Amino acid sequence: MIRLHVTSPLAAAAPIAPTLDQSRYLTQVMRLKVGDELLVFNGRDGEWRASVAEVLKKGVILRAEEQVRAQTHGPDLELIVAVVKKARVETIVEKAAELGARRVRLVRTQRTNTDRIRLDRLDAIAEEAAEQTGRMDVPVVDDPMKLDALLDGWDAGRRLMFCDETGGAPAMRALVPPPWSEAERGSGARSVVEGATPDTGLASAPSTASRSPSRARGGEGSSGPWAILIGPEGGFSPEERDRLRSLPFTTAVSLGPRILRADTAAIAAMTLWQAAVGDWER
């Protein structure tokens, strides 16, 4: 069944006004007629079965019939990626939506060399991916900002996982450490695992050293807020790398012995994160 992301509030018998482009898609591409059904969601009110109520010259009106799924949210995961070539950024945004990232943040580093970014295009890609994958919300895509400014305003409660090209421990080892005793959990000690593959610039939060793997896993909110940082194709500058390593909320990890392109690194990192501490146990 067709799934459509809408902005209208959803409630029983509520009218829904899709955009003009969505209306054209429903009537001209999918050939829907009055009475035909589809699924709609808005990221707030769950997923609803809706029907085509009216077909107008410049659009359609839908009617919400019944809720079929209550609203849920995935883990609080942000993907932060240094801006690379346009096609690769588009792939990264699409895969971030498919793999459950709640937000995509674009950054400029000292070695960023980029094409012009069209946020409207990236928003459309994220929306389409959300519709196709069955998720209940659409990830936000932020305007590019400087990496230093991002770190200056960082919420220290969010763990940051980043991949450094100087090498280090495997990501899975950093994400799922062995169980810790109550005394060690209470000490607040931070374990930094350094390592990475070149060009991936990925980062991981202070290892979940304060939690056993069973507590690290789970769905909405159980693993706490995280972010994954993917660096530019030329890698982080020495100054950027030193700063990232010095921050109390970061952990450097490795994605293996091979150099990965930014889009491949993003997919690999999000996959490892989801398998280790995300919502894949649902």
N, C-alpha and C positions, 0 to 999 in steps of 0.2 A: 504494500500500500504506500502511496505517496506520503512523504513527511515534509512539512513546511514549517519553517521558523517564522513567527509573526511577532509583532510588537503589541498587538491589542490585548487587553485583559481577557482572561478566559474564565467563563462561568456558564452554567447551563442556559441555553437559548441565547447567549450573547452573540451579537453580530461581529464578524471579523472582516476587516478590510485589508486584503493583501496589497502589496505594492503593484504598480502597473506592470513591472517586469514579471512579478510572480503571477499576476492574472493572465498575462499572455502565455506564460509557460503552462498554466493549468488548462486554458481553453484551446490554445493553438498547437501546443506540442503534445500535451497529454489528452487532449480532446474531452475534457470533463464536461458534463452537462448537469443541469439542475437535478438534484437528488443524489448525484455521485458523492462518494465519501472519500475522505483522506484523514491523515493525522496531522495535528498542529501542536506546537509548543512555543513558549515564550521565555523560558528560563526562570519563571516565577511560579506559575500555576499548574505545573505538571503537563502531562501529555493528554490531549483530548481528541476524541473522534469528532470530526466535523463534516458537514455536508454543504454542497453548493446550493445556496438559497436563491441567488439571482445571477444571471449573466447579463451584464450591461455592455454598452458600446465601448466604454473605456474602463473595463475592469469587472471583477466579480465580487459578490458578497457571500461570505461563508457564514454558517451558523454552528456554534459549538453545541454538540449533542450530549456527550457524557465524557467524564474523565476516565481514562484507561490506565494511567500511571500517575502516582503522586510525584511531586517534585523531589528530586534528589540531586546532590552535587557530588562530583568525584573528589579525589584528594586535592588539597590545596598546593598544587604544583605550578610553578612558573618556569617557563623556558626563556632564558635570556640569551640572545644570539647577536654576535657582532655582524653588522650588515655586510653581506657578500653580494655576488651577482644576483640580479633580479630573479632569474629562473630558480636559483637555489633557495632564495628567501621564500619564494612562493611554495616550493616543495616543503620547506621546513614548517611553514605555517600550516599547511595541509596535514602533515604528519603529526604535528603538535596537537591539532584538534582531534585527529583519529586516536591518538595515544593518551588523551585525557588531560592535557595541560589546561589549566584554568585561565592562563594569561600568557601572552607572548610579548616580550619586551625587547625592542631592538636597541642596540648600543653602537656607538662609534668609539673605536680605540685608536691608538697612535698609528696603527698600521692598517686602518680601514681604508679601502679603496672601492667605492661603491657606485652603482647606478642609482638613478632617481627612484625613490620609493613611492609607490601609490598605495596609500593606506586603504582607499576604497576598494581597490582590487584585492588586497589581503583580507579585508573584512568579508568580502564576498566568498573568497576561498574558504575561510574559516566557517562561514555559515553553511556552505554547501557540504563541507566535510561533516559538520555536526548533524545535518539532516540525514546524511547517508549512513552514519555510524550508529544512530539511535541514541546518542547522548542527549541530555535534557537541557543543555545550555550551549551557548556559543562562546568560545574563548575571546577575550578582549585582546586586540593588537594595539600596542602603544606606539606613539611617535618615537623616532630614534632620539636618543640622548647620549651624552658623553658617559663613558664608563666611570670616570672619576666622580661625576655628579651622581650617578646611580649609587655608588658605594658610599658617598657622603651622606645620603639620605636613607641608608639601609636600616631596616628593622632587624635588630640583632636577634629577635626571636625566630627569624626565618633562616634555616640552614641553607648554606650555599655550597653546591658541589661543582668543582671546576677541574678540568683536565689540563695538566701542565705538560709541555713537551719534554721536560727533563726526566721523565720516568718515575715509576713508583709502584705502589701496591695495586692489585686489581680492584676494579670498582666494586664487585660483589663482596669482596673481603671487607672493604670499607663500609659498605651499606649494611651488611648483616654480620656484625662482630659476634664473638662468642658471648654467652650469657655472663653478666656481671653480678657480683655480689651486692647485697643491699648497702654495704659499707662503701663500695666503689661507686654505686649509683648516687649515694648521698654526698660524695666528696666533690662532685661537680667538676671532676677532672676532665680535661678535653684531650682527645686523642686525634692528632693530625696525621693523616696518611697521605704522603706525597706521591706524585707520579702522574704520568699521562703519556698520551701520544701527541706528537707534533700536530699543530694546526687545529686541534680539536678544542682547546681552551675550555675544557669542561670542568665543572666544579661540584663538589659534594659537600654537604653540610657536615658540621662537626659530626663525626661518625656517631651513629646512634649508640654511642658508648654507654649512655645512661639508661639504655633499655635492652632487654633481651630481644632476640629476633621475633618471638611470638608477639611481643608488645609492639614491635616496630611495624608489623604487618597490619593490614586492615583497610577498611573503606574510609568513608567520609570523616576527615578530621582526626583519625586515630593515629596517623603518623606525624601530625603537626605540619606546619607550613615548610615547604622546601622550595629551592630554586636550583636549576641546572644552568650553568654558564658555558656557552660555546664560543670560542675565540675566533679571530679573523684567520683568513687563509695564510697570512704571514706569521701567525703566532702572536702571542702577547709580547710586548716590549719587556726588557729586563725590569724597568721601573714598575710596570703594571703587574708583572709576575711577583715581584718582591712584595708589593702592597697586598695582593691577594693572599699570599702565603702568611702575611703577618696578621690578618684579621681573625678575631676570635671565633667567628661564625663559619669560617670556610674550612673545607677539607679538599685537598687535591687528590685525584684518583687517576688510574690508568684505564684506557679502553683497549689495551693490547699492544702488541709489538709493531703494528702497522700504522702508518700515517693515514688518517681518515679525513675525507673532505667534510666540510661543515655540515652538509645535509645528512651524510651518513653518520657522523658523530652524534648529531641530535637524535636520530632514530635509535642508535645503539644505546645512548645514555638513557633516554626515556624508557626504553624497553627494559634495561637492567633495573632502573629505579622502580618501575611498576612491578616487576617480578619480585623485588626485594622488599619494598615497603609500601607499595601502592595498593590498588583495589582489585588486583587480578585474582584474589581468593574468593571473590563474590561468585 
